[in-house]
Amino acid sequence: MALSNTTMTYDQLGKLTAHLLHKVFIESSRTVAKSVYRRLIAGEFVPITHLEFEREERLTIHMKLDTLAYRGDINYSRFKDGVTVLLHELVTVVSEEGKLRTFAPREDSSGTAGTRLLGVSGSTQHGEDINVLMVAMTPSQSEPKILVELMYMDPDQFASAKRGES
């Protein structure tokens, strides 16, 4: 991140993500949360908050949503179900220091902090449709900003090839 000598561990980023998801979608009123959801569904990068550090440095956090792998008809209630499960899993994992796993794209061999997919998911089922919501964080290399990307992943990649076998 482009803050002078300021580093956040992945555990800290996980806790920050959990706090933001809770603040925006659980703690806030339904009207506010649904307004953020509508902006995300419209493809906007929604500014969520600003953090202030020492030496008057500020970090802006934006959020976006990727629904390309979503199965079925998405609506606010189904989205919030996924966020709630994701948040529960994230809180469970970050409660133990060092337990949060993160994944980086293979091509990220530059040594700089790039996109990190947090190793937790929110799986939901509505009718026959199974969806898996995950979150990735991408710090900007040029300005003090982090993009929190909520993304639906293809649920087939999580299915066991030996499902139903003993």
Backbone bond lengths (Angstrom), bond angles and torsions (degrees), N, CA, C in turn:
res aa  C-N    CA-C-N  psi(-1)  N-CA   C-N-CA  omega(-1)  CA-C   N-CA-C  phi
1 M - - - 1.430 - - 1.511 108.76 -
2 A 1.293 117.54 153.58 1.456 121.00 -173.82 1.519 112.45 -89.59
3 L 1.299 116.65 48.41 1.452 121.22 173.11 1.514 107.01 -110.90
4 S 1.303 117.14 134.36 1.458 118.99 -176.30 1.520 110.93 -65.64
5 N 1.322 115.98 117.81 1.463 123.89 176.34 1.525 114.08 56.93
6 T 1.297 118.84 25.89 1.451 121.72 176.85 1.515 108.13 -111.05
7 T 1.326 115.14 123.23 1.448 119.06 -179.81 1.517 108.19 -127.59
8 M 1.304 115.35 141.38 1.460 120.58 175.22 1.522 106.58 -116.90
9 T 1.324 115.96 134.84 1.455 119.90 175.94 1.527 108.52 -75.45
10 Y 1.317 116.67 165.65 1.460 119.77 177.58 1.517 110.84 -66.30
11 D 1.332 117.25 -33.76 1.467 119.60 174.90 1.529 110.29 -61.40
12 Q 1.333 116.74 -42.43 1.460 120.03 178.45 1.522 110.91 -65.04
13 L 1.337 117.34 -40.15 1.461 120.42 176.81 1.530 110.67 -64.17
14 G 1.320 116.97 -38.50 1.464 120.77 176.98 1.518 111.90 -62.96
15 K 1.333 115.68 -44.03 1.467 119.75 178.23 1.524 110.94 -65.70
16 L 1.327 116.12 -39.70 1.456 120.40 176.89 1.525 110.22 -61.76
17 T 1.324 117.29 -43.95 1.459 121.72 178.89 1.522 110.80 -61.45
18 A 1.323 116.91 -45.63 1.467 120.86 178.57 1.529 110.34 -59.49
19 H 1.315 116.01 -44.24 1.468 120.16 179.48 1.529 110.76 -61.73
20 L 1.334 117.00 -45.45 1.468 120.65 -178.64 1.529 111.40 -64.06
21 L 1.328 117.26 -45.74 1.464 120.10 179.32 1.527 110.80 -60.70
22 H 1.325 115.81 -42.04 1.465 119.97 179.10 1.523 110.68 -64.85
23 K 1.316 116.20 -46.72 1.470 121.23 -177.92 1.526 111.73 -61.95
24 V 1.337 117.03 -44.68 1.463 121.44 -174.33 1.524 112.56 -78.72
25 F 1.345 118.09 -41.79 1.463 119.23 -170.40 1.526 115.22 -109.49
26 I 1.319 118.80 -15.27 1.464 120.62 -178.39 1.526 110.60 -111.31
27 E 1.321 116.35 -52.21 1.461 121.49 -174.90 1.531 113.24 -75.16
28 S 1.310 117.37 -34.65 1.466 119.76 -177.68 1.533 110.25 -74.82
29 S 1.307 115.88 165.98 1.466 120.36 179.73 1.527 109.79 -65.86
30 R 1.303 115.54 159.02 1.470 120.79 178.61 1.530 110.22 -59.41
31 T 1.316 116.70 -37.07 1.464 121.03 -179.77 1.528 111.12 -62.01
32 V 1.323 116.90 -46.49 1.462 121.40 179.96 1.529 110.39 -66.48
33 A 1.335 116.99 -47.66 1.465 120.98 -179.08 1.531 110.88 -61.38
34 K 1.313 116.62 -41.61 1.467 120.03 -179.70 1.525 110.94 -68.85
35 S 1.322 117.08 -32.57 1.468 120.92 176.42 1.531 110.43 -64.61
36 V 1.331 117.25 -43.45 1.470 121.15 176.85 1.524 108.95 -63.14
37 Y 1.330 117.24 -44.12 1.466 121.49 178.56 1.530 110.88 -57.41
38 R 1.309 116.87 -46.73 1.475 120.23 -179.25 1.523 111.54 -60.14
39 R 1.320 116.25 -40.56 1.468 120.37 178.50 1.526 110.63 -66.42
40 L 1.333 116.06 -39.77 1.468 120.05 178.27 1.527 110.69 -64.72
41 I 1.318 117.27 -44.86 1.465 121.87 179.37 1.524 110.47 -62.25
42 A 1.324 116.94 -32.25 1.466 121.11 179.09 1.525 112.07 -75.08
43 G 1.341 117.26 -3.42 1.460 121.07 177.32 1.514 114.45 91.71
44 E 1.319 117.72 9.66 1.465 120.81 -179.21 1.527 111.64 -76.58
45 F 1.313 114.75 153.23 1.456 122.81 166.98 1.525 104.32 -92.50
46 V 1.319 117.06 107.45 1.462 121.44 -172.05 1.524 110.17 -94.08
47 P 1.355 117.54 121.38 1.469 119.05 174.93 1.532 108.86 -67.87
48 I 1.327 115.59 127.37 1.462 120.41 -175.97 1.525 111.90 -102.04
49 T 1.334 116.98 -46.10 1.465 119.58 -178.78 1.516 110.33 -164.39
50 H 1.316 115.16 171.19 1.463 124.17 172.49 1.521 106.97 -124.23
51 L 1.314 116.50 134.50 1.459 121.28 174.35 1.515 107.95 -107.93
52 E 1.317 116.31 141.36 1.457 120.08 178.15 1.519 109.00 -110.63
53 F 1.337 115.07 133.37 1.453 122.39 179.66 1.520 109.32 -113.25
54 E 1.327 114.57 -179.03 1.463 119.70 175.42 1.520 110.26 -58.53
55 R 1.284 116.87 161.61 1.467 124.22 178.58 1.529 111.54 59.19
56 E 1.328 116.01 29.02 1.468 122.51 176.06 1.517 114.09 57.86
57 E 1.329 117.26 29.11 1.457 120.97 175.79 1.522 108.53 -84.97
58 R 1.334 115.24 142.58 1.463 121.32 -179.56 1.519 109.94 -121.78
59 L 1.299 115.84 144.51 1.449 123.12 177.31 1.523 107.45 -121.53
60 T 1.326 116.78 123.57 1.453 122.00 178.95 1.521 109.12 -96.93
61 I 1.323 116.52 137.70 1.456 121.01 178.77 1.521 108.48 -119.23
62 H 1.341 114.65 123.76 1.456 122.14 176.70 1.523 108.78 -112.65
63 M 1.321 115.96 157.74 1.456 120.69 178.77 1.524 109.02 -129.49
64 K 1.332 115.38 146.37 1.453 120.64 172.79 1.513 108.51 -141.16
65 L 1.332 115.94 166.15 1.458 121.65 -176.81 1.518 109.56 -130.18
66 D 1.326 115.99 132.54 1.457 122.59 176.44 1.523 107.77 -112.78
67 T 1.338 116.54 114.76 1.463 121.26 -177.60 1.527 113.00 -110.40
68 L 1.325 117.88 13.97 1.467 120.30 -175.98 1.527 112.82 -56.82
69 A 1.312 118.67 -35.88 1.468 121.16 -177.24 1.532 112.35 -95.66
70 Y 1.330 117.40 5.81 1.470 120.53 -179.66 1.518 110.18 -66.94
71 R 1.316 117.09 136.78 1.459 122.19 178.96 1.529 109.41 -109.63
72 G 1.317 116.22 130.23 1.458 121.02 179.67 1.517 111.05 97.65
73 D 1.328 114.63 -166.33 1.462 121.25 179.17 1.521 108.94 -94.90
74 I 1.310 116.12 117.40 1.459 119.47 -179.77 1.531 109.74 -84.10
75 N 1.312 114.61 139.46 1.460 121.35 172.54 1.523 107.72 -145.19
76 Y 1.313 117.16 174.62 1.458 120.77 -174.90 1.528 111.82 -59.00
77 S 1.326 117.65 -44.93 1.469 120.37 -177.02 1.525 111.90 -61.62
78 R 1.325 117.01 -42.37 1.468 120.17 178.90 1.527 110.97 -68.09
79 F 1.321 116.33 -39.65 1.458 120.75 176.95 1.529 110.13 -61.41
80 K 1.334 116.29 -46.74 1.471 120.07 -178.38 1.529 111.00 -64.51
81 D 1.342 117.45 -35.50 1.471 119.81 174.97 1.530 110.24 -56.90
82 G 1.332 116.43 -46.42 1.463 120.70 179.42 1.513 112.21 -63.51
83 V 1.337 116.73 -42.23 1.469 121.08 178.72 1.522 109.83 -63.06
84 T 1.319 117.28 -41.17 1.470 121.19 -178.88 1.524 110.94 -63.13
85 V 1.330 117.44 -44.63 1.471 120.74 178.72 1.523 110.23 -66.79
86 L 1.334 116.79 -44.14 1.469 121.24 177.70 1.521 110.65 -58.72
87 L 1.309 116.76 -45.31 1.467 121.72 179.92 1.523 111.02 -62.01
88 H 1.323 117.68 -43.75 1.466 121.19 178.30 1.525 110.73 -59.63
89 E 1.328 116.77 -46.59 1.467 120.94 179.72 1.531 111.10 -64.09
90 L 1.324 116.53 -41.23 1.466 121.28 -179.38 1.527 110.82 -64.38
91 V 1.319 117.36 -44.79 1.469 121.08 179.22 1.522 110.26 -63.00
92 T 1.322 116.83 -40.51 1.466 120.74 178.81 1.528 110.74 -60.97
93 V 1.329 116.76 -45.69 1.469 120.85 -177.14 1.521 111.96 -70.21
94 V 1.325 118.66 -44.37 1.472 119.67 -176.00 1.530 112.79 -75.74
95 S 1.333 117.25 -7.34 1.457 119.13 176.96 1.528 111.57 -68.94
96 E 1.337 117.24 -18.93 1.461 122.03 176.50 1.526 108.78 -111.65
97 E 1.296 116.26 115.80 1.471 122.11 -178.21 1.523 111.06 -54.85
98 G 1.313 116.42 130.53 1.465 122.07 176.30 1.514 115.17 82.87
99 K 1.326 118.74 -0.28 1.465 121.19 -177.10 1.539 112.24 -84.39
100 L 1.338 117.78 -21.81 1.462 120.63 -178.04 1.523 110.52 -70.52
101 R 1.316 115.72 121.36 1.469 121.21 176.54 1.518 107.86 -94.70
102 T 1.310 115.65 144.75 1.463 120.70 174.82 1.523 108.10 -129.70
103 F 1.311 114.55 155.18 1.457 120.78 -179.42 1.522 108.93 -127.42
104 A 1.315 115.44 139.94 1.466 121.13 179.11 1.522 108.38 -119.52
105 P 1.327 116.40 151.48 1.466 118.66 176.61 1.526 110.65 -62.71
106 R 1.315 117.12 147.98 1.465 121.75 -180.00 1.514 112.92 -56.74
107 E 1.319 116.54 -40.09 1.464 119.57 -175.77 1.528 113.21 -71.45
108 D 1.332 117.33 -3.94 1.456 120.34 179.47 1.532 109.86 -86.46
109 S 1.326 117.06 74.10 1.462 121.07 -179.90 1.522 111.01 -110.65
110 S 1.324 117.21 15.26 1.462 121.49 -176.43 1.518 113.00 -75.18
111 G 1.331 115.91 -14.69 1.454 118.19 -178.09 1.518 112.53 88.18
112 T 1.326 118.32 -10.30 1.460 120.79 177.34 1.515 108.70 -89.50
113 A 1.307 115.69 156.63 1.459 120.33 179.80 1.514 109.45 -73.61
114 G 1.322 116.63 114.68 1.458 121.93 178.85 1.507 110.10 -113.14
115 T 1.306 115.58 -156.15 1.461 121.45 -179.23 1.523 110.51 -60.89
116 R 1.320 115.38 135.98 1.462 121.86 176.64 1.510 108.39 -128.99
117 L 1.331 115.90 123.02 1.449 121.92 174.44 1.523 106.47 -88.87
118 L 1.327 116.70 124.98 1.455 120.09 179.48 1.527 108.54 -77.10
119 G 1.309 116.16 137.41 1.460 122.27 -174.17 1.512 114.26 -81.32
120 V 1.314 117.70 46.14 1.462 123.30 174.31 1.526 107.65 -134.51
121 S 1.323 115.70 154.56 1.462 118.58 -179.28 1.516 110.83 -143.38
122 G 1.315 114.37 157.46 1.455 122.12 175.47 1.509 108.50 -116.10
123 S 1.326 116.73 99.88 1.465 121.52 -178.91 1.517 109.87 -94.45
124 T 1.333 115.73 131.17 1.460 120.93 178.37 1.522 109.19 -133.54
125 Q 1.320 114.95 157.08 1.458 120.12 175.30 1.517 108.47 -133.76
126 H 1.320 115.25 127.52 1.463 122.77 175.33 1.521 106.04 -125.69
127 G 1.322 116.52 109.26 1.464 120.15 -173.61 1.512 108.97 65.44
128 E 1.306 116.98 -127.85 1.469 122.33 178.75 1.527 112.39 -88.29
129 D 1.332 117.09 -10.65 1.461 121.50 -173.88 1.534 111.80 -86.16
130 I 1.327 114.91 120.40 1.462 121.48 175.00 1.525 107.19 -105.68
131 N 1.334 116.16 132.09 1.464 121.19 178.76 1.516 109.71 -130.75
132 V 1.325 114.87 147.02 1.461 121.56 -179.58 1.524 107.94 -125.28
133 L 1.327 115.38 116.76 1.464 121.93 179.59 1.529 108.80 -101.23
134 M 1.330 115.87 130.16 1.461 121.52 177.08 1.521 108.57 -130.68
135 V 1.314 116.01 172.63 1.463 120.08 -178.80 1.523 109.95 -134.22
136 A 1.321 114.69 137.32 1.461 121.78 175.80 1.520 108.08 -122.13
137 M 1.321 115.42 152.38 1.458 120.91 178.68 1.517 108.39 -126.32
138 T 1.325 115.26 132.28 1.455 120.62 179.21 1.521 109.73 -127.65
139 P 1.337 117.02 109.48 1.469 119.09 175.48 1.524 109.95 -78.91
140 S 1.318 116.43 141.13 1.456 121.11 176.01 1.520 108.63 -73.73
141 Q 1.329 116.19 141.56 1.459 120.39 177.32 1.524 111.76 -88.24
142 S 1.330 117.13 -13.03 1.463 119.90 -174.74 1.524 114.29 -112.14
143 E 1.318 117.45 -16.55 1.459 119.54 -179.34 1.521 109.03 -147.50
144 P 1.309 117.81 160.56 1.464 120.35 -178.23 1.532 111.32 -76.97
145 K 1.328 114.97 82.49 1.457 120.60 -177.06 1.519 109.51 -148.32
146 I 1.334 116.28 144.51 1.460 122.87 173.92 1.520 107.33 -125.78
147 L 1.324 115.67 135.87 1.457 121.43 174.19 1.524 107.37 -103.34
148 V 1.330 115.73 121.19 1.457 122.43 175.03 1.524 105.87 -98.47
149 E 1.328 116.16 114.75 1.459 119.85 -176.93 1.525 110.50 -111.35
150 L 1.315 114.96 114.16 1.452 120.95 172.30 1.519 106.06 -83.83
151 M 1.337 116.43 130.30 1.457 118.25 -177.03 1.520 110.89 -141.77
152 Y 1.312 113.39 138.00 1.451 119.63 173.39 1.515 107.62 -85.50
153 M 1.319 115.76 130.92 1.449 122.76 -178.77 1.530 108.92 -104.72
154 D 1.325 116.32 155.49 1.455 121.49 176.98 1.531 108.07 -63.93
155 P 1.331 118.33 114.89 1.468 119.88 -176.25 1.526 113.38 -66.80
156 D 1.332 117.78 -20.85 1.464 120.12 -179.84 1.526 111.88 -62.74
157 Q 1.320 117.66 -28.44 1.463 119.32 -179.06 1.528 112.68 -71.39
158 F 1.337 116.61 -13.01 1.461 120.75 179.06 1.525 112.25 -99.16
159 A 1.334 116.85 -9.89 1.472 121.03 -178.47 1.515 110.01 -75.11
160 S 1.296 115.86 140.06 1.459 121.44 178.34 1.522 109.45 -76.06
161 A 1.317 116.57 136.22 1.462 121.66 178.11 1.528 110.53 -67.31
162 K 1.313 116.79 -21.34 1.469 120.82 -176.93 1.516 111.12 -106.14
163 R 1.324 117.22 24.90 1.472 120.73 -179.45 1.528 109.14 -57.18
164 G 1.305 114.91 132.34 1.467 119.94 176.96 1.533 113.12 87.92
165 E 1.319 119.04 -10.19 1.462 120.82 178.81 1.520 109.35 -91.96
166 S 1.317 117.16 149.96 1.458 121.36 178.88 1.495 110.89 -93.68
